[in-house]
Amino acid sequence: MTAADLEAARDRIVPDVVADGLRVLFCGINPGLMTAATGHHFARPGNRFWPVLHLSGFTPRLLIPAAQEELLTYGLGITNVVARATARADELTADEYREGGRILAGKVERLRPRWLAVVGVTAYRAAFGERRAGIGPQERTIGGSRVWVLPNPSGLNAHWTAATMAEEFGRLRAAASEADDTQGLPGP
């Protein structure tokens, strides 16, 4: 993929991978240029979302970005806080985050996932005005959906390894599985 291809991707909208009543709706910050160019979430080589999703037990095998629709069979989905594709998340404005949080809240109320999992504490703080939020389950609910903040799986996030991210994703998976057990629903 050339630099021109990536630049042309800035104007593309990446469709959500969603359905009503998901177990977990994962929410990225915004599409990167590789994601926009391919139409597949977390497509940039070096992004650890797909390996961590598998290591944490959410998926029975390692998926590639092109297989993102398979997530729906596991009761999982993907959306973003902000729809605009950028090379880096620091290109987004505070207004874009706030508006993205408003749109995301409406989407969550409509789709009713059991959990909204925002991957990136900074994005969560900016979108929902929760300056002191940390990684893990949040007090906030959106409609009937619980909220969990996960570490950003970008390869640029050196504070977290794939193994430590998988542990945190695994905590969410266990909480989501607990909800499945109490509601008599099958897990992955």
TORPA-4810 file (N, C-alpha, C, O; in nm, 3 decimals):
<nodes>
NODE_1_0.085_-0.117_0.000_0.000_0.000_0.000_0.090_0.124_0.000_0.183_0.134_0.080_M
NODE_2_0.063_0.216_-0.089_0.147_0.334_-0.102_0.102_0.445_-0.009_-0.008_0.441_0.046_T
NODE_3_0.188_0.545_0.009_0.154_0.662_0.089_0.032_0.733_0.029_-0.051_0.786_0.103_A
NODE_4_0.022_0.735_-0.102_-0.093_0.799_-0.168_-0.222_0.723_-0.135_-0.326_0.785_-0.112_A
NODE_5_-0.215_0.590_-0.131_-0.333_0.510_-0.094_-0.379_0.544_0.048_-0.498_0.559_0.075_D
NODE_6_-0.282_0.557_0.137_-0.315_0.588_0.276_-0.375_0.728_0.288_-0.472_0.748_0.361_L
NODE_7_-0.319_0.823_0.219_-0.374_0.959_0.224_-0.515_0.964_0.168_-0.600_1.034_0.223_E
NODE_8_-0.540_0.891_0.061_-0.675_0.887_0.001_-0.776_0.827_0.098_-0.896_0.854_0.088_A
NODE_9_-0.729_0.746_0.193_-0.818_0.679_0.288_-0.875_0.773_0.393_-0.971_0.738_0.461_A
NODE_10_-0.819_0.892_0.407_-0.866_0.987_0.510_-1.016_1.017_0.498_-1.081_1.047_0.597_R
NODE_11_-1.069_1.010_0.377_-1.209_1.044_0.356_-1.304_0.925_0.364_-1.425_0.940_0.347_D
NODE_12_-1.252_0.807_0.390_-1.336_0.688_0.394_-1.393_0.665_0.534_-1.328_0.690_0.635_R
NODE_13_-1.515_0.618_0.536_-1.579_0.579_0.661_-1.567_0.427_0.673_-1.597_0.354_0.579_I
NODE_14_-1.523_0.382_0.788_-1.509_0.238_0.813_-1.637_0.190_0.880_-1.671_0.238_0.988_V
NODE_15_-1.708_0.097_0.818_-1.834_0.051_0.877_-1.811_-0.021_1.010_-1.713_-0.093_1.028_P
NODE_16_-1.904_0.000_1.103_-1.903_-0.073_1.229_-1.929_-0.221_1.204_-1.990_-0.258_1.104_D
NODE_17_-1.882_-0.303_1.295_-1.916_-0.445_1.297_-2.004_-0.460_1.421_-1.954_-0.477_1.532_V
NODE_18_-2.136_-0.454_1.401_-2.228_-0.450_1.515_-2.356_-0.529_1.489_-2.391_-0.559_1.375_V
NODE_19_-2.422_-0.559_1.598_-2.554_-0.622_1.596_-2.620_-0.587_1.729_-2.554_-0.544_1.823_A
NODE_20_-2.749_-0.606_1.737_-2.820_-0.582_1.862_-2.779_-0.685_1.967_-2.758_-0.802_1.935_D
NODE_21_-2.769_-0.641_2.093_-2.752_-0.731_2.206_-2.620_-0.804_2.213_-2.616_-0.916_2.264_G
NODE_22_-2.511_-0.745_2.166_-2.380_-0.809_2.174_-2.337_-0.830_2.319_-2.384_-0.761_2.409_L
NODE_23_-2.249_-0.927_2.340_-2.189_-0.944_2.472_-2.098_-0.825_2.501_-2.108_-0.763_2.606_R
NODE_24_-2.009_-0.793_2.405_-1.915_-0.683_2.421_-1.904_-0.608_2.289_-1.884_-0.668_2.183_V
NODE_25_-1.917_-0.476_2.298_-1.892_-0.389_2.184_-1.760_-0.318_2.213_-1.753_-0.233_2.301_L
NODE_26_-1.655_-0.354_2.138_-1.525_-0.290_2.153_-1.528_-0.158_2.077_-1.584_-0.149_1.967_F
NODE_27_-1.469_-0.057_2.135_-1.471_0.076_2.076_-1.330_0.132_2.068_-1.269_0.163_2.170_C
NODE_28_-1.279_0.143_1.946_-1.149_0.204_1.925_-1.158_0.355_1.933_-1.267_0.411_1.945_G
NODE_29_-1.045_0.420_1.927_-1.041_0.567_1.931_-1.097_0.622_1.801_-1.199_0.691_1.800_I
NODE_30_-1.030_0.591_1.691_-1.074_0.628_1.557_-0.996_0.543_1.458_-0.891_0.488_1.493_N
NODE_31_-1.044_0.531_1.335_-0.971_0.449_1.238_-0.838_0.512_1.201_-0.829_0.632_1.177_P
NODE_32_-0.735_0.430_1.197_-0.608_0.474_1.140_-0.619_0.471_0.989_-0.718_0.423_0.934_G
NODE_33_-0.517_0.521_0.923_-0.523_0.527_0.777_-0.522_0.387_0.715_-0.586_0.366_0.612_L
NODE_34_-0.451_0.292_0.774_-0.450_0.155_0.721_-0.589_0.093_0.736_-0.637_0.024_0.646_M
NODE_35_-0.653_0.117_0.848_-0.789_0.067_0.869_-0.884_0.127_0.766_-0.965_0.057_0.707_T
NODE_36_-0.872_0.257_0.745_-0.959_0.323_0.646_-0.931_0.271_0.505_-1.024_0.253_0.426_A
NODE_37_-0.806_0.248_0.473_-0.770_0.201_0.339_-0.823_0.059_0.314_-0.865_0.028_0.202_A
NODE_38_-0.820_-0.026_0.417_-0.861_-0.165_0.399_-1.008_-0.188_0.433_-1.068_-0.284_0.385_T
NODE_39_-1.066_-0.099_0.516_-1.203_-0.119_0.564_-1.211_-0.220_0.677_-1.320_-0.263_0.714_G
NODE_40_-1.096_-0.258_0.733_-1.090_-0.355_0.841_-1.034_-0.290_0.967_-0.928_-0.228_0.964_H
NODE_41_-1.105_-0.305_1.077_-1.065_-0.244_1.204_-0.931_-0.300_1.254_-0.900_-0.418_1.234_H
NODE_42_-0.855_-0.214_1.319_-0.727_-0.252_1.379_-0.636_-0.321_1.278_-0.575_-0.424_1.307_F
NODE_43_-0.628_-0.264_1.157_-0.557_-0.329_1.046_-0.408_-0.299_1.043_-0.334_-0.368_0.974_A
NODE_44_-0.363_-0.198_1.114_-0.222_-0.162_1.105_-0.134_-0.273_1.163_-0.157_-0.318_1.275_R
NODE_45_-0.035_-0.317_1.086_0.059_-0.415_1.142_0.121_-0.357_1.269_0.159_-0.240_1.273_P
NODE_46_0.131_-0.437_1.370_0.184_-0.389_1.498_0.075_-0.359_1.598_0.102_-0.351_1.718_G
NODE_47_-0.050_-0.341_1.550_-0.159_-0.323_1.645_-0.187_-0.458_1.708_-0.195_-0.559_1.639_N
NODE_48_-0.201_-0.460_1.839_-0.211_-0.587_1.911_-0.355_-0.628_1.944_-0.375_-0.723_2.019_R
NODE_49_-0.454_-0.560_1.889_-0.593_-0.592_1.923_-0.626_-0.738_1.893_-0.675_-0.809_1.981_F
NODE_50_-0.601_-0.784_1.772_-0.640_-0.919_1.733_-0.567_-1.026_1.813_-0.631_-1.120_1.860_W
NODE_51_-0.433_-1.017_1.829_-0.366_-1.116_1.914_-0.414_-1.114_2.059_-0.431_-1.220_2.120_P
NODE_52_-0.436_-0.995_2.114_-0.481_-0.985_2.253_-0.623_-1.040_2.268_-0.654_-1.104_2.369_V
NODE_53_-0.707_-1.017_2.171_-0.843_-1.071_2.176_-0.838_-1.223_2.187_-0.914_-1.284_2.262_L
NODE_54_-0.749_-1.285_2.111_-0.734_-1.430_2.115_-0.667_-1.475_2.246_-0.716_-1.568_2.311_H
NODE_55_-0.557_-1.411_2.284_-0.486_-1.449_2.407_-0.575_-1.441_2.531_-0.557_-1.517_2.626_L
NODE_56_-0.669_-1.348_2.529_-0.758_-1.329_2.645_-0.875_-1.427_2.646_-0.951_-1.432_2.743_S
NODE_57_-0.890_-1.505_2.540_-0.997_-1.605_2.535_-1.127_-1.559_2.471_-1.224_-1.633_2.471_G
NODE_58_-1.130_-1.437_2.417_-1.252_-1.391_2.350_-1.279_-1.468_2.221_-1.395_-1.490_2.185_F
NODE_59_-1.173_-1.508_2.151_-1.190_-1.583_2.027_-1.112_-1.714_2.036_-1.005_-1.717_2.097_T
NODE_60_-1.164_-1.821_1.977_-1.097_-1.951_1.987_-0.973_-1.962_1.899_-0.893_-2.055_1.916_P
NODE_61_-0.956_-1.869_1.807_-0.836_-1.868_1.722_-0.800_-1.724_1.693_-0.882_-1.633_1.711_R
NODE_62_-0.678_-1.702_1.648_-0.632_-1.568_1.613_-0.699_-1.525_1.483_-0.680_-1.587_1.379_L
NODE_63_-0.777_-1.419_1.491_-0.842_-1.364_1.372_-0.752_-1.259_1.308_-0.670_-1.197_1.376_L
NODE_64_-0.769_-1.241_1.180_-0.702_-1.132_1.110_-0.807_-1.024_1.084_-0.927_-1.053_1.087_I
NODE_65_-0.764_-0.900_1.060_-0.861_-0.793_1.039_-0.966_-0.824_0.932_-1.082_-0.785_0.947_P
NODE_66_-0.928_-0.892_0.825_-1.023_-0.923_0.717_-1.133_-1.019_0.764_-1.235_-1.032_0.696_A
NODE_67_-1.115_-1.084_0.878_-1.216_-1.177_0.931_-1.300_-1.112_1.040_-1.363_-1.181_1.120_A
NODE_68_-1.303_-0.979_1.043_-1.370_-0.907_1.152_-1.518_-0.943_1.167_-1.571_-0.938_1.278_Q
NODE_69_-1.586_-0.977_1.060_-1.729_-1.011_1.069_-1.752_-1.137_1.152_-1.862_-1.158_1.205_E
NODE_70_-1.651_-1.222_1.164_-1.661_-1.343_1.246_-1.684_-1.308_1.394_-1.739_-1.389_1.469_E
NODE_71_-1.643_-1.189_1.433_-1.665_-1.147_1.573_-1.811_-1.159_1.613_-1.842_-1.193_1.727_L
NODE_72_-1.900_-1.129_1.521_-2.042_-1.132_1.552_-2.087_-1.271_1.599_-2.180_-1.282_1.679_L
NODE_73_-2.023_-1.376_1.549_-2.061_-1.512_1.591_-2.023_-1.538_1.737_-2.075_-1.631_1.798_T
NODE_74_-1.934_-1.456_1.792_-1.893_-1.468_1.933_-1.963_-1.365_2.021_-1.930_-1.351_2.139_Y
NODE_75_-2.057_-1.292_1.963_-2.128_-1.189_2.039_-2.044_-1.065_2.062_-2.065_-0.993_2.159_G
NODE_76_-1.949_-1.039_1.972_-1.858_-0.925_1.984_-1.875_-0.833_1.864_-1.917_-0.877_1.757_L
NODE_77_-1.842_-0.705_1.882_-1.848_-0.610_1.773_-1.743_-0.503_1.790_-1.673_-0.498_1.891_G
NODE_78_-1.732_-0.416_1.690_-1.633_-0.307_1.692_-1.696_-0.180_1.636_-1.768_-0.182_1.536_I
NODE_79_-1.667_-0.070_1.703_-1.701_0.064_1.656_-1.586_0.156_1.696_-1.483_0.109_1.744_T
NODE_80_-1.604_0.286_1.678_-1.502_0.385_1.717_-1.567_0.503_1.785_-1.685_0.531_1.763_N
NODE_81_-1.490_0.574_1.867_-1.539_0.697_1.928_-1.559_0.802_1.819_-1.663_0.866_1.813_V
NODE_82_-1.458_0.818_1.734_-1.462_0.917_1.627_-1.449_0.843_1.494_-1.365_0.755_1.480_V
NODE_83_-1.532_0.878_1.397_-1.533_0.808_1.268_-1.422_0.854_1.174_-1.383_0.780_1.084_A
NODE_84_-1.370_0.976_1.194_-1.271_1.032_1.102_-1.137_0.959_1.112_-1.083_0.943_1.221_R
NODE_85_-1.086_0.915_0.998_-0.957_0.847_0.993_-0.843_0.949_1.001_-0.848_1.055_0.938_A
NODE_86_-0.741_0.914_1.079_-0.622_0.998_1.092_-0.499_0.909_1.099_-0.510_0.789_1.124_T
NODE_87_-0.384_0.969_1.076_-0.258_0.895_1.091_-0.231_0.868_1.239_-0.178_0.763_1.275_A
NODE_88_-0.267_0.965_1.325_-0.244_0.952_1.470_-0.365_1.008_1.544_-0.430_1.101_1.497_R
NODE_89_-0.394_0.951_1.659_-0.510_0.996_1.738_-0.493_1.139_1.787_-0.593_1.206_1.814_A
NODE_90_-0.369_1.188_1.800_-0.351_1.325_1.848_-0.392_1.430_1.744_-0.384_1.550_1.772_D
NODE_91_-0.435_1.387_1.626_-0.489_1.479_1.526_-0.635_1.512_1.553_-0.690_1.603_1.491_E
NODE_92_-0.699_1.440_1.645_-0.840_1.464_1.678_-0.853_1.581_1.774_-0.764_1.606_1.856_L
NODE_93_-0.964_1.654_1.763_-0.987_1.768_1.851_-1.072_1.727_1.971_-1.139_1.624_1.970_T
NODE_94_-1.069_1.810_2.073_-1.153_1.786_2.191_-1.300_1.783_2.152_-1.376_1.702_2.205_A
NODE_95_-1.340_1.869_2.060_-1.479_1.871_2.014_-1.516_1.739_1.945_-1.627_1.688_1.963_D
NODE_96_-1.424_1.685_1.865_-1.451_1.558_1.798_-1.471_1.446_1.901_-1.560_1.362_1.885_E
NODE_97_-1.390_1.445_2.004_-1.406_1.343_2.109_-1.541_1.357_2.179_-1.612_1.259_2.197_Y
NODE_98_-1.576_1.479_2.217_-1.705_1.500_2.287_-1.823_1.462_2.198_-1.916_1.394_2.243_R
NODE_99_-1.820_1.504_2.072_-1.928_1.469_1.979_-1.929_1.318_1.955_-2.036_1.257_1.947_E
NODE_100_-1.811_1.258_1.944_-1.802_1.113_1.928_-1.860_1.040_2.048_-1.926_0.938_2.031_G
NODE_101_-1.837_1.092_2.168_-1.894_1.031_2.288_-2.046_1.038_2.286_-2.113_0.944_2.327_G
NODE_102_-2.100_1.149_2.240_-2.245_1.164_2.230_-2.304_1.065_2.129_-2.404_0.999_2.157_R
NODE_103_-2.240_1.054_2.014_-2.286_0.961_1.910_-2.271_0.817_1.959_-2.360_0.734_1.938_I
NODE_104_-2.160_0.787_2.024_-2.137_0.652_2.076_-2.243_0.615_2.179_-2.293_0.503_2.179_L
NODE_105_-2.277_0.708_2.268_-2.379_0.680_2.369_-2.512_0.646_2.302_-2.581_0.553_2.345_A
NODE_106_-2.548_0.719_2.198_-2.671_0.689_2.125_-2.667_0.552_2.060_-2.766_0.479_2.060_G
NODE_107_-2.551_0.517_2.003_-2.534_0.385_1.939_-2.548_0.274_2.043_-2.614_0.173_2.018_K
NODE_108_-2.487_0.293_2.159_-2.493_0.191_2.265_-2.636_0.176_2.316_-2.682_0.065_2.340_V
NODE_109_-2.706_0.289_2.334_-2.846_0.281_2.379_-2.932_0.205_2.278_-3.023_0.132_2.316_E
NODE_110_-2.903_0.223_2.149_-2.980_0.157_2.043_-2.945_0.008_2.032_-3.035_-0.075_2.016_R
NODE_111_-2.816_-0.027_2.039_-2.771_-0.165_2.017_-2.776_-0.251_2.144_-2.783_-0.374_2.134_L
NODE_112_-2.772_-0.190_2.259_-2.781_-0.259_2.389_-2.680_-0.371_2.411_-2.719_-0.481_2.448_R
NODE_113_-2.550_-0.347_2.388_-2.453_-0.450_2.425_-2.450_-0.463_2.577_-2.482_-0.367_2.648_P
NODE_114_-2.412_-0.579_2.627_-2.400_-0.592_2.772_-2.284_-0.509_2.825_-2.292_-0.451_2.933_R
NODE_115_-2.175_-0.503_2.748_-2.058_-0.424_2.786_-2.012_-0.339_2.668_-2.009_-0.385_2.554_W
NODE_116_-1.977_-0.214_2.695_-1.904_-0.129_2.602_-1.760_-0.129_2.652_-1.736_-0.092_2.767_L
NODE_117_-1.666_-0.169_2.568_-1.525_-0.173_2.607_-1.449_-0.071_2.523_-1.423_-0.093_2.405_A
NODE_118_-1.412_0.040_2.584_-1.338_0.146_2.515_-1.189_0.114_2.526_-1.136_0.103_2.636_V
NODE_119_-1.123_0.099_2.412_-0.980_0.067_2.412_-0.900_0.196_2.402_-0.872_0.247_2.294_V
NODE_120_-0.865_0.246_2.519_-0.788_0.369_2.530_-0.846_0.459_2.637_-0.952_0.518_2.619_G
NODE_121_-0.777_0.468_2.749_-0.828_0.546_2.862_-0.834_0.695_2.828_-0.926_0.764_2.872_V
NODE_122_-0.739_0.745_2.751_-0.740_0.887_2.714_-0.862_0.920_2.629_-0.925_1.024_2.648_T
NODE_123_-0.896_0.832_2.536_-1.014_0.853_2.452_-1.141_0.851_2.536_-1.230_0.933_2.516_A
NODE_124_-1.150_0.758_2.629_-1.267_0.750_2.717_-1.281_0.879_2.798_-1.389_0.937_2.806_Y
NODE_125_-1.171_0.923_2.857_-1.174_1.046_2.937_-1.221_1.165_2.854_-1.305_1.243_2.899_R
NODE_126_-1.167_1.177_2.732_-1.202_1.291_2.645_-1.346_1.283_2.595_-1.414_1.385_2.587_A
NODE_127_-1.392_1.164_2.563_-1.527_1.148_2.506_-1.636_1.167_2.610_-1.744_1.216_2.578_A
NODE_128_-1.608_1.128_2.734_-1.714_1.129_2.836_-1.686_1.224_2.952_-1.760_1.226_3.050_F
NODE_129_-1.578_1.304_2.942_-1.548_1.401_3.046_-1.516_1.339_3.181_-1.540_1.399_3.285_G
NODE_130_-1.462_1.219_3.179_-1.427_1.147_3.302_-1.275_1.157_3.322_-1.202_1.062_3.291_E
NODE_131_-1.229_1.269_3.372_-1.084_1.296_3.380_-1.006_1.197_3.465_-0.887_1.175_3.441_R
NODE_132_-1.069_1.139_3.563_-0.998_1.049_3.654_-1.020_0.900_3.624_-0.976_0.814_3.700_R
NODE_133_-1.086_0.871_3.515_-1.113_0.731_3.480_-0.983_0.654_3.464_-0.882_0.710_3.420_A
NODE_134_-0.986_0.528_3.500_-0.871_0.441_3.484_-0.911_0.316_3.408_-1.026_0.300_3.368_G
NODE_135_-0.816_0.229_3.389_-0.841_0.101_3.324_-0.930_0.017_3.414_-0.913_0.015_3.536_I
NODE_136_-1.026_-0.053_3.354_-1.112_-0.143_3.429_-1.258_-0.102_3.418_-1.293_-0.014_3.339_G
NODE_137_-1.344_-0.167_3.498_-1.487_-0.135_3.493_-1.512_0.006_3.546_-1.443_0.053_3.637_P
NODE_138_-1.610_0.073_3.488_-1.644_0.211_3.525_-1.777_0.213_3.598_-1.858_0.120_3.587_Q
NODE_139_-1.799_0.319_3.672_-1.928_0.338_3.739_-2.038_0.371_3.637_-2.153_0.332_3.654_E
NODE_140_-2.000_0.443_3.532_-2.095_0.487_3.429_-2.159_0.367_3.361_-2.095_0.266_3.335_R
NODE_141_-2.286_0.381_3.333_-2.355_0.289_3.244_-2.417_0.374_3.133_-2.442_0.493_3.151_T
NODE_142_-2.441_0.312_3.020_-2.506_0.381_2.908_-2.627_0.296_2.873_-2.613_0.184_2.825_I
NODE_143_-2.745_0.350_2.897_-2.864_0.268_2.886_-2.848_0.156_2.988_-2.822_0.184_3.106_G
NODE_144_-2.861_0.035_2.949_-2.839_-0.078_3.039_-2.700_-0.139_3.024_-2.674_-0.244_3.083_G
NODE_145_-2.611_-0.077_2.947_-2.479_-0.134_2.919_-2.376_-0.087_3.021_-2.367_0.032_3.053_S
NODE_146_-2.298_-0.182_3.071_-2.185_-0.150_3.158_-2.069_-0.104_3.070_-2.066_-0.133_2.951_R
NODE_147_-1.974_-0.032_3.130_-1.860_0.023_3.057_-1.730_-0.027_3.120_-1.715_-0.027_3.242_V
NODE_148_-1.638_-0.069_3.036_-1.505_-0.113_3.080_-1.404_-0.041_2.993_-1.420_-0.035_2.871_W
NODE_149_-1.300_0.015_3.052_-1.193_0.080_2.977_-1.074_-0.015_2.972_-1.026_-0.063_3.075_V
NODE_150_-1.026_-0.039_2.851_-0.913_-0.129_2.827_-0.793_-0.048_2.778_-0.810_0.064_2.729_L
NODE_151_-0.673_-0.103_2.791_-0.556_-0.033_2.736_-0.562_-0.027_2.584_-0.619_-0.114_2.519_P
NODE_152_-0.504_0.077_2.530_-0.497_0.096_2.385_-0.401_-0.009_2.328_-0.286_-0.016_2.370_N
NODE_153_-0.448_-0.091_2.231_-0.362_-0.197_2.177_-0.261_-0.151_2.073_-0.190_-0.234_2.016_P
NODE_154_-0.254_-0.023_2.047_-0.157_0.029_1.950_-0.017_-0.017_1.988_0.018_-0.025_2.106_S
NODE_155_0.063_-0.046_1.888_0.202_-0.080_1.911_0.280_0.034_1.974_0.388_0.013_2.030_G
NODE_156_0.225_0.156_1.967_0.291_0.272_2.028_0.271_0.277_2.180_0.341_0.352_2.248_L
NODE_157_0.178_0.199_2.232_0.151_0.198_2.376_0.250_0.102_2.443_0.221_-0.016_2.461_N
NODE_158_0.366_0.156_2.479_0.473_0.073_2.536_0.451_0.040_2.683_0.524_-0.043_2.739_A
NODE_159_0.353_0.103_2.747_0.327_0.076_2.889_0.265_-0.061_2.911_0.270_-0.115_3.021_H
NODE_160_0.207_-0.118_2.806_0.139_-0.246_2.817_0.199_-0.344_2.716_0.222_-0.309_2.601_W
NODE_161_0.225_-0.465_2.762_0.268_-0.572_2.671_0.143_-0.647_2.624_0.035_-0.628_2.678_T
NODE_162_0.160_-0.730_2.525_0.046_-0.812_2.480_-0.004_-0.899_2.596_-0.124_-0.918_2.612_A
NODE_163_0.089_-0.952_2.676_0.049_-1.039_2.788_-0.029_-0.961_2.894_-0.130_-1.011_2.944_A
NODE_164_0.016_-0.841_2.930_-0.056_-0.766_3.034_-0.189_-0.713_2.980_-0.287_-0.703_3.055_T
NODE_165_-0.193_-0.680_2.851_-0.321_-0.641_2.791_-0.417_-0.759_2.792_-0.536_-0.742_2.822_M
NODE_166_-0.367_-0.878_2.758_-0.452_-0.997_2.755_-0.510_-1.024_2.893_-0.624_-1.070_2.904_A
NODE_167_-0.434_-0.997_2.998_-0.487_-1.014_3.134_-0.606_-0.922_3.157_-0.708_-0.964_3.212_E
NODE_168_-0.593_-0.796_3.116_-0.703_-0.699_3.136_-0.823_-0.733_3.048_-0.937_-0.727_3.094_E
NODE_169_-0.798_-0.768_2.923_-0.907_-0.811_2.835_-0.973_-0.936_2.895_-1.095_-0.951_2.889_F
NODE_170_-0.891_-1.024_2.954_-0.943_-1.145_3.016_-1.034_-1.116_3.135_-1.131_-1.187_3.158_G
NODE_171_-1.002_-1.012_3.211_-1.091_-0.971_3.321_-1.228_-0.932_3.267_-1.331_-0.968_3.325_R
NODE_172_-1.230_-0.859_3.157_-1.357_-0.822_3.094_-1.428_-0.947_3.042_-1.549_-0.962_3.060_L
NODE_173_-1.354_-1.038_2.978_-1.415_-1.161_2.927_-1.480_-1.239_3.040_-1.590_-1.292_3.024_R
NODE_174_-1.413_-1.248_3.154_-1.469_-1.320_3.268_-1.597_-1.252_3.317_-1.695_-1.320_3.348_A
NODE_175_-1.597_-1.120_3.323_-1.718_-1.047_3.365_-1.831_-1.068_3.265_-1.946_-1.085_3.305_A
NODE_176_-1.798_-1.067_3.136_-1.900_-1.088_3.033_-1.952_-1.231_3.039_-2.071_-1.255_3.018_A
NODE_177_-1.864_-1.327_3.066_-1.905_-1.468_3.077_-1.993_-1.490_3.199_-2.087_-1.568_3.195_S
NODE_178_-1.960_-1.420_3.308_-2.045_-1.427_3.429_-2.186_-1.384_3.396_-2.284_-1.446_3.438_E
NODE_179_-2.197_-1.275_3.320_-2.329_-1.226_3.280_-2.400_-1.330_3.192_-2.521_-1.349_3.204_A
NODE_180_-2.324_-1.397_3.104_-2.382_-1.502_3.020_-2.440_-1.613_3.107_-2.551_-1.660_3.085_D
NODE_181_-2.360_-1.654_3.208_-2.404_-1.762_3.297_-2.532_-1.726_3.372_-2.621_-1.810_3.385_D
NODE_182_-2.541_-1.603_3.419_-2.661_-1.563_3.495_-2.782_-1.546_3.406_-2.896_-1.553_3.452_T
NODE_183_-2.757_-1.522_3.276_-2.868_-1.503_3.183_-2.895_-1.627_3.099_-2.982_-1.627_3.012_Q
NODE_184_-2.818_-1.735_3.125_-2.838_-1.860_3.052_-2.797_-1.852_2.906_-2.851_-1.924_2.823_G
NODE_185_-2.702_-1.765_2.874_-2.658_-1.748_2.736_-2.528_-1.822_2.712_-2.447_-1.834_2.804_L
NODE_186_-2.506_-1.872_2.591_-2.380_-1.941_2.562_-2.267_-1.842_2.550_-2.289_-1.730_2.502_P
NODE_187_-2.148_-1.878_2.591_-2.029_-1.797_2.573_-1.955_-1.841_2.449_-2.005_-1.924_2.373_G
NODE_188_-1.835_-1.785_2.426_-1.760_-1.824_2.305_-1.710_-1.966_2.314_-1.645_-2.014_2.221_P
</nodes>
